[in-house]
Structure formats: C-alpha cells, structure tokens
Amino acid sequence: MKIAIAGAGIGGLAAALCLHEKGHAVQVFEAVETLQPLGVGINVMPHAAGVLHGLGLGEALDEMAIRTRAIEYRTRFGHLIQSDPRSVEAGFEYPQYSIHRGELQFLLLDTLRARLGHEAVTTGKAATGFTQDDASVRVTFADGAVHDADILIGADGFRSKIRQQLHPDEGPAHYEGTMMWRGANLQAPFADGRTMFIAGDHDVKFVCYPISGRAARDGKALINWVAEVRHDQPRAAEEADWTREGDRDFIAEFQEFRMQDIDIPALLRNTQHITQYPMIDRDPLPWWTQGRVTLLGDAAHPMYPMGANGASQAIVDARTLADALAAQPGPEGLLAYETLRRPVTTNVVLNNRKSGPERVLDIAAARVKGPEDRIEDLITAEELEEVAASYRQIAGFLKKAV
C-alpha cells in the first residue's frame, strides 16, 4: 500500500520504518522546511526500546544514549523514597534509554533515508487536511499541493490538523496550572552516571538524568533537567512552544532542594539556555479512525510527561499500526490498530493526570517534614511498590516472567 504520514517527529518516523519493514511504500511529509535536532532529554521505556531494537537500532542507541539503571524518587531533602529499576539486569527484556530528543529523531530520520532514499521525507509540506473516498485518500498541503495515497497517518503532533479535521468541535487543551522549565548542562556526572531521579512533590518538582553516552566516555555527563512549579489556580493554557526562552525566577523555588550527589541550584544557575512550556494535554478522543485516516503519537494522545512515557507510547503505536495493517490491509487494519492502542493510551493519559508513578512523591511529602525523618518509619515498601507496579501495568512495560 501507499501510505502517507503527516509529521516527521519520533512517532511519524518510527511508523515509517515499521511500515517500510512490512513492505509498504511510505512517504513522510514534514511542515518545517529544515529539520533540526531540537529539544532536550526524553526517555525510551523498555517496551518502546524493544521496537527500536527490532528495527536494528540497538547498537546505535547504546552508542548515543544512556542505559538508565533506575528511576529514583526522592524528597526535597534528599531522602530516597523508592528506586524503580529499569535495566535489563532488573528483569526487563530491553533497557530504558535516556537520550536527547533531537538525536533520537535524527537517528530515525537518517535510518529511514538510508533504507528508503532521501526523498522518503519531504520537508516544507504542512498538511492542512484531507479528502477521501472508498479507494484512496488525498492529503492537502498549505502550499496548495496534494498527494494521493491508500492510507493517511496523522502524526502531526499536539496541534494536529488531521485531528482537527476529524474532531472539529474538540475543546481547548487541558491545563491544570503547572509550568515547566527545561535545560541541560555538561558537567561532572552524579550517582552512578546511569540514574534518573525525580524529587519534590506535585507542586514543586525536579526531574534530572544524564542523556549522552558520548559525553560519559569523556568523563562528563550532559545533565538534562526539568523543573516544574504548579500555580495555585489553574488557568488557560498559553500558546505552547518549546523554543520559548524561559525566565529564571523559578530557580528560587529550588534553593532548598538538597541532594547528596548533585547541587540542584548550581545546575540551574550554570545552564545557559532554558526554555519554558506549560504542562498541557488533551482529553482522550472517543475515536481516532475515519475510513482511510487515523492518528498516532501526540496527535492521537498528547499526555502529561509523567512516567517519561510520551515518546514511548508513540513508538509502540508505530509497531502496533504496522502489525495491524500487515494482518488486515486497509481501513480494517486501522480500526484494529485503534482497538488495541486507544484504550491503553487513554488509561495512560488519565493516570498521568493523577501523577502516574510519581504519586509516591506526594505520599512522602505528606509525611516527611524534615531531613531527619526516616522514610522507612513513615512509608511501607509495599505501599510504594503498589504504585510502581500499577503504572508498569497501565503503561505496558512489564518485567519478563521468571
């Protein structure tokens, strides 16, 4: 089949590779004229890493990314609340990777062009909508051009025009009041060089992890961080743009964060480029698919970045879509894909609104009042594991059966 994909982000490119592997003729259209490795750090969960390994990208990931040993949840005083292992040694079939978003996107882009030819991705083509009949779908673009295909995949992100046409009466983005600041700084590593930690609580939270395997070999670490501050009253979501320069007033909120292995205020002060972005998502859709058109990734299920799961869900979408179309070519395959993925991602979106696995931070914040308190006296290990195990089940990355 001839398959058109709107959007050359991580989800769209992963879908193109998975669909090409199944023998389809794939064409990707990207709105921006020149692709650049934008963004900072993201995580690829074990279930999504399995998809990328299956595409032959495991060696490249090990070259450029960090194999995350564990996610640690900490109080603002530096207590270790819980360590949630994410490594192969902990029983997962594939590792979790911490990686620069732009490096992952360009790994997928370069691989796609190497396998299909440079013309497989056309830039400067912003999809604005589509028309379809029983036999084909026509994609329309902002420059007036059109493209005919058998299937259209809307992977055009949070402001998807394909989603907008499918659901013209959808309400505004959902925003509960949290603003995020992001940055990365090259410096000495912390902990074992493979640890990710999340500290604080729902109102003031800090996420931190290394993202560059290449830097680690030079004895340095590119430390990615996200600082989140929740406002007292939710307000309408602003126009979101991750290229927006961030103010530095938020640093005052983290002056009292004390970790044994890294100086958070110093990390923030030393970071030269900081961006800011509201934490927004959209309400889950009742359906994704109409005839020969469906949605994927952020166009289908934008979610709060709890549990580091957004890109991973898009990658799993890609594999599920390719497998479904291999079994049932055409609209029936799109419906089969949606039947498998929409309930799962709906659960993740709604669970992330309740803080996902990070609920352990709020449990600890309600009970731990100072650096002298002992976690083990206030919270049981069973209570913490229940939260972690529940999210692994919801998000779909389970350990191998022993």
Phi, psi and omega per residue, in radians:
M1 nan 2.676 3.007
K2 -1.591 2.076 -3.059
I3 -2.117 2.183 3.059
A4 -1.746 2.392 3.115
I5 -2.136 2.132 3.065
A6 -1.588 1.942 3.107
G7 2.019 2.155 3.127
A8 -1.920 0.701 2.974
G9 -1.433 -2.925 -3.085
I10 -1.089 -0.765 -3.140
G11 -1.134 -0.803 -3.120
G12 -1.118 -0.740 -3.137
L13 -1.217 -0.698 3.080
A14 -1.086 -0.710 3.104
A15 -1.091 -0.738 3.139
A16 -1.057 -0.758 3.126
L17 -1.140 -0.755 -3.133
C18 -1.162 -0.687 -3.137
L19 -1.241 -0.687 3.064
H20 -1.061 -0.708 3.120
E21 -1.008 -0.537 3.139
K22 -1.532 0.059 3.043
G23 1.677 0.152 -3.126
H24 -1.491 2.672 3.023
A25 -1.534 1.974 -2.980
V26 -1.989 2.377 3.021
Q27 -2.266 2.193 -3.134
V28 -1.839 2.362 3.112
F29 -2.084 2.216 -3.105
E30 -2.076 2.366 -3.053
A31 -1.158 -0.730 -3.055
V32 -1.292 2.623 -3.101
E33 -1.270 -0.712 -3.103
T34 -2.231 2.046 3.100
L35 -1.259 2.396 3.106
Q36 -2.313 2.612 -3.119
P37 -1.340 1.282 -3.047
L38 -1.478 2.960 3.083
G39 1.676 -3.047 3.088
V40 -2.240 -2.208 -3.012
G41 -1.584 2.588 2.959
I42 -2.417 2.979 3.082
N43 -2.118 2.476 3.043
V44 -1.903 1.933 -3.099
M45 -1.217 2.814 -3.068
P46 -0.941 -0.669 -3.112
H47 -1.187 -0.616 3.094
A48 -1.333 -0.621 3.072
A49 -1.040 -0.599 3.088
G50 -1.072 -0.657 3.083
V51 -1.105 -0.795 -3.108
L52 -1.193 -0.658 3.041
H53 -1.079 -0.701 3.118
G54 -1.097 -0.439 3.081
L55 -1.516 0.056 3.103
G56 1.480 0.394 -3.046
L57 -1.858 0.120 -3.091
G58 -1.058 -0.770 -3.112
E59 -1.131 -0.711 3.126
A60 -1.153 -0.676 3.102
L61 -1.104 -0.736 3.131
D62 -1.132 -0.467 3.131
E63 -1.283 -0.709 -2.977
M64 -1.843 -0.293 -3.013
A65 -1.963 3.083 3.038
I66 -1.845 2.270 2.981
R67 -1.376 1.832 -3.050
T68 -1.195 2.187 3.135
R69 -1.319 -0.757 -3.058
A70 -2.861 2.750 2.915
I71 -1.786 2.110 3.090
E72 -1.754 2.350 3.030
Y73 -1.809 2.201 -3.019
R74 -2.261 2.711 2.976
T75 -1.414 2.963 3.085
R76 -1.156 -0.299 3.124
F77 -1.557 -0.057 3.125
G78 1.693 -0.003 3.062
H79 -1.067 2.472 2.969
L80 -1.483 1.947 3.110
I81 -1.380 -0.838 -3.072
Q82 -2.780 2.502 2.990
S83 -1.991 2.063 -3.102
D84 -1.842 1.741 -3.069
P85 -1.092 2.464 3.120
R86 -2.237 0.201 -3.038
S87 -1.623 2.880 3.039
V88 -1.036 -0.645 3.138
E89 -1.086 -0.412 -3.128
A90 -1.500 -0.037 3.070
G91 1.999 -0.005 3.075
F92 -1.457 2.545 -3.115
E93 -1.206 -0.546 3.137
Y94 -2.282 2.746 -3.127
P95 -1.331 2.887 2.828
Q96 -1.612 2.402 3.111
Y97 -1.996 2.386 2.929
S98 -1.829 2.211 -2.943
I99 -2.656 2.695 3.019
H100 -1.208 2.280 -3.098
R101 -0.978 -0.748 -3.125
G102 -1.128 -0.639 3.116
E103 -1.160 -0.699 3.102
L104 -1.164 -0.770 3.130
Q105 -1.030 -0.767 -3.103
F106 -1.305 -0.470 2.991
L107 -1.081 -0.799 3.117
L108 -1.149 -0.742 -3.132
L109 -1.090 -0.865 -3.117
D110 -1.118 -0.669 3.121
T111 -1.144 -0.745 3.139
L112 -1.091 -0.794 3.141
R113 -1.176 -0.576 3.095
A114 -1.174 -0.596 -3.076
R115 -1.556 -0.536 -3.069
L116 -1.968 -0.283 -3.029
G117 1.861 2.669 -3.064
H118 -1.052 -0.542 -3.083
E119 -1.305 -0.026 3.133
A120 -1.146 -0.398 3.094
V121 -2.093 2.074 3.118
T122 -1.833 2.089 3.141
T123 -1.641 2.925 -3.123
G124 1.231 0.383 -3.131
K125 -2.158 1.633 -3.136
A126 -1.539 1.963 3.113
A127 -1.174 2.302 -3.140
T128 -1.957 -0.265 -3.131
G129 2.925 -2.872 -3.083
F130 -2.767 2.812 2.886
T131 -2.283 2.702 -3.121
Q132 -2.652 2.800 2.980
D133 -2.401 -2.901 -3.072
D134 -1.183 -0.327 -3.014
A135 -1.860 -0.452 -3.031
S136 -2.803 3.041 3.074
V137 -2.286 2.429 3.106
R138 -1.950 2.140 3.099
V139 -1.601 2.359 3.083
T140 -1.911 2.609 -3.059
F141 -2.189 2.817 -3.069
A142 -1.089 -0.477 -3.122
D143 -1.513 0.097 3.122
G144 1.626 -0.154 3.131
A145 -1.282 2.845 3.068
V146 -2.359 2.816 3.099
H147 -2.542 2.279 -3.140
D148 -1.741 2.413 -3.126
A149 -2.615 3.022 3.054
D150 -1.494 -0.540 -3.065
I151 -2.463 2.510 3.012
L152 -2.124 2.240 3.073
I153 -1.909 2.034 3.068
G154 -1.475 1.738 3.087
A155 -2.061 0.672 -2.976
D156 -1.700 0.476 2.853
G157 1.396 -2.936 -3.000
F158 -1.015 -0.633 -3.134
R159 -1.784 0.693 -3.055
S160 -0.950 2.174 3.030
K161 -1.285 -0.505 3.110
I162 -1.198 -0.777 3.065
R163 -1.057 -0.721 -3.113
Q164 -1.079 -0.687 3.107
Q165 -1.220 -0.668 3.124
L166 -1.185 -0.624 -3.073
H167 -2.282 1.249 -3.037
P168 -1.155 -0.357 -3.092
D169 -1.752 0.253 -3.133
E170 -1.115 2.522 3.139
G171 -1.302 -3.078 -3.115
P172 -1.273 2.973 3.067
A173 -1.027 2.633 -3.134
H174 -1.647 2.256 -3.090
Y175 -2.478 2.164 -3.091
E176 -1.810 0.064 2.978
G177 2.001 0.052 -3.105
T178 -1.644 2.265 3.027
M179 -1.820 2.460 -3.138
M180 -2.032 2.406 2.981
W181 -2.022 2.460 -3.083
R182 -2.352 2.662 3.062
G183 -2.982 3.132 3.086
A184 -2.620 2.507 -3.115
N185 -2.403 2.347 3.101
L186 -1.482 2.087 -3.064
Q187 -2.803 -3.009 3.079
A188 -1.119 2.515 -3.141
P189 -1.228 2.891 3.040
F190 -2.120 2.821 -3.117
A191 0.889 -2.295 -3.103
D192 -1.670 0.131 -3.131
G193 1.401 0.030 -3.127
R194 -2.319 0.281 -3.046
T195 -1.843 2.436 2.991
M196 -1.909 2.396 3.056
F197 -2.289 2.662 3.093
I198 -2.254 2.113 -3.011
A199 -2.227 2.644 3.093
G200 1.869 -2.384 3.126
D201 -2.678 -2.969 -3.064
H202 -1.073 -0.492 -3.067
D203 -1.518 -0.681 3.123
V204 -2.400 1.958 -2.975
K205 -2.375 2.559 3.137
F206 -2.277 2.231 3.119
V207 -2.012 2.368 -3.010
C208 -2.621 2.329 3.091
Y209 -2.897 2.651 3.070
P210 -1.385 2.589 -3.056
I211 -2.248 -0.003 -3.055
S212 -2.169 1.945 3.047
G213 -1.145 -0.579 -3.141
R214 -1.159 -0.718 3.117
A215 -1.114 -0.650 -3.112
A216 -1.081 -0.590 3.138
R217 -1.233 -0.294 3.086
D218 -1.692 0.192 3.130
G219 1.373 0.181 3.105
K220 -2.033 2.989 3.060
A221 -2.420 2.288 2.980
L222 -1.490 1.807 -3.028
I223 -1.561 1.969 3.073
N224 -1.548 2.447 3.112
W225 -2.484 2.682 3.039
V226 -2.322 2.191 3.083
A227 -1.938 2.261 -3.075
E228 -2.150 2.339 3.089
V229 -2.312 2.192 -3.123
R230 -1.683 2.298 3.090
H231 -1.397 2.714 -3.087
D232 -1.093 -0.667 -3.096
Q233 -2.104 2.197 3.047
P234 -1.029 2.591 3.119
R235 -2.435 2.986 -3.102
A236 -1.075 2.472 3.139
A237 -1.134 2.385 3.062
E238 -1.379 2.913 2.996
E239 -1.097 2.067 -3.010
A240 -1.601 2.301 3.132
D241 -2.692 1.974 -3.069
W242 -1.208 -0.096 3.064
T243 -1.560 -0.033 -3.112
R244 -1.225 2.207 3.131
E245 -1.147 2.353 -3.100
G246 -1.644 2.572 3.002
D247 -1.283 3.015 -3.113
R248 -2.019 0.143 3.134
D249 -1.104 -0.492 -3.092
F250 -1.105 -0.385 -3.066
I251 -1.003 -0.529 3.139
A252 -1.032 -0.520 -3.137
E253 -1.166 -0.325 -3.033
F254 -1.972 0.173 -3.123
Q255 -1.085 -0.523 -3.087
E256 -1.673 0.048 3.069
F257 -1.260 2.224 -3.066
R258 -2.244 1.811 3.058
M259 -1.822 2.555 -3.132
Q260 -1.263 -0.443 -2.983
D261 -1.917 -0.086 3.138
I262 -2.733 2.483 3.137
D263 -1.624 1.765 -3.058
I264 -1.139 -0.847 3.129
P265 -1.017 -0.663 3.123
A266 -1.174 -0.706 3.099
L267 -1.021 -0.778 -3.132
L268 -1.150 -0.768 -3.126
R269 -1.134 -0.586 -3.061
N270 -1.446 -0.230 -3.139
T271 -1.314 2.154 -3.031
Q272 -1.381 -0.681 -3.062
H273 -2.056 2.052 -3.126
I274 -2.142 2.304 3.058
T275 -1.990 2.819 3.103
Q276 -2.367 2.699 -2.962
Y277 -2.828 2.385 3.081
P278 -1.313 2.547 3.080
M279 -1.389 1.842 -3.057
I280 -2.277 2.701 2.972
D281 -2.553 -2.943 3.053
R282 -2.291 2.686 3.077
D283 -1.094 2.472 3.105
P284 -1.004 2.473 -3.133
L285 -1.447 2.629 3.055
P286 -1.302 -0.350 3.090
W287 -2.813 2.698 3.128
W288 -1.949 -0.438 -2.848
T289 -1.938 2.350 3.021
Q290 -2.390 1.865 3.137
G291 1.077 -1.984 -3.080
R292 -1.729 0.290 -3.079
V293 -2.196 2.400 3.008
T294 -2.549 3.057 -3.096
L295 -2.005 2.791 -3.111
L296 -2.662 2.563 3.053
G297 1.162 -2.474 -3.086
D298 -1.095 -0.436 3.069
A299 -1.155 -0.523 -3.111
A300 -1.617 -0.723 -2.967
H301 -2.605 1.090 3.065
P302 -1.042 2.396 -3.021
M303 -2.422 2.745 3.007
Y304 -1.077 2.551 -3.112
P305 -1.396 0.949 3.022
M306 -1.647 2.411 3.130
G307 1.277 0.150 3.066
A308 0.874 0.975 -2.868
N309 -2.162 -0.111 -3.034
G310 -1.072 -0.970 -3.131
A311 -1.111 -0.628 -3.120
S312 -1.104 -0.733 3.128
Q313 -1.133 -0.615 3.091
A314 -1.133 -0.701 3.131
I315 -1.158 -0.712 3.089
V316 -1.164 -0.660 2.999
D317 -0.885 -0.833 -3.050
A318 -1.031 -0.833 3.141
R319 -1.147 -0.750 -3.136
T320 -1.104 -0.727 3.120
L321 -1.081 -0.828 -3.125
A322 -1.095 -0.728 3.127
D323 -1.148 -0.697 -3.127
A324 -1.155 -0.701 3.133
L325 -1.268 -0.481 3.054
A326 -1.172 -0.643 -3.134
A327 -1.383 -0.632 -3.092
Q328 -2.433 1.509 -3.117
P329 -1.060 2.450 3.077
G330 1.703 -2.853 -3.073
P331 -0.984 -0.566 3.139
E332 -1.106 -0.653 3.098
G333 -1.162 -0.653 3.094
L334 -1.104 -0.723 3.109
L335 -1.154 -0.660 3.107
A336 -1.126 -0.721 3.070
Y337 -1.032 -0.839 -3.135
E338 -1.097 -0.693 3.136
T339 -1.037 -0.630 -3.139
L340 -1.377 -0.726 -2.944
R341 -1.649 -0.602 -3.025
R342 -1.101 -0.754 3.105
P343 -1.094 -0.661 -3.134
V344 -1.134 -0.872 -3.077
T345 -1.232 -0.533 3.039
T346 -1.056 -0.764 3.110
N347 -1.098 -0.686 3.139
V348 -1.161 -0.793 3.128
V349 -0.993 -0.853 -3.087
L350 -1.217 -0.652 3.104
N351 -1.186 -0.638 3.116
N352 -1.126 -0.523 3.073
R353 -1.158 -0.356 3.089
K354 -1.726 0.286 3.092
S355 1.470 -0.001 3.063
G356 0.921 -2.359 -3.137
P357 -1.225 -0.227 -3.113
E358 -1.375 0.056 3.055
R359 -1.033 -0.432 3.126
V360 -1.097 -0.470 3.102
L361 -1.129 -0.748 -3.127
D362 -1.238 -0.608 3.060
I363 -1.030 -0.815 -3.118
A364 -1.204 -0.728 -3.094
A365 -1.085 -0.524 3.139
A366 -1.302 -0.317 -3.032
R367 -2.041 -0.523 -3.094
V368 -1.643 2.035 -3.023
K369 -1.913 -0.101 -3.134
G370 -2.937 2.936 -3.072
P371 -1.122 -0.339 -3.120
E372 -1.502 -0.226 3.109
D373 -1.163 2.628 3.133
R374 -1.913 2.143 -3.128
I375 -0.965 -0.774 -3.048
E376 -1.148 -0.329 3.089
D377 -1.466 -0.256 -2.970
L378 -2.049 -0.392 -3.081
I379 -2.422 2.391 3.123
T380 -1.528 2.633 3.089
A381 -1.080 -0.611 -3.131
E382 -1.130 -0.675 3.124
E383 -1.107 -0.720 -3.135
L384 -1.228 -0.759 -3.119
E385 -1.135 -0.547 3.116
E386 -1.065 -0.712 3.116
V387 -1.143 -0.830 -3.095
A388 -1.127 -0.780 -3.111
A389 -1.142 -0.668 3.132
S390 -1.089 -0.727 -3.119
Y391 -1.246 -0.662 3.078
R392 -1.010 -0.690 3.122
Q393 -1.147 -0.808 -3.113
I394 -1.122 -0.782 -3.050
A395 -1.420 -0.312 3.009
G396 1.591 0.400 3.047
F397 -2.087 1.651 -3.088
L398 -1.788 2.679 3.056
K399 -1.277 2.746 3.088
K400 -1.143 2.543 3.072
A401 -1.162 2.411 -3.107
V402 -1.671 nan nan
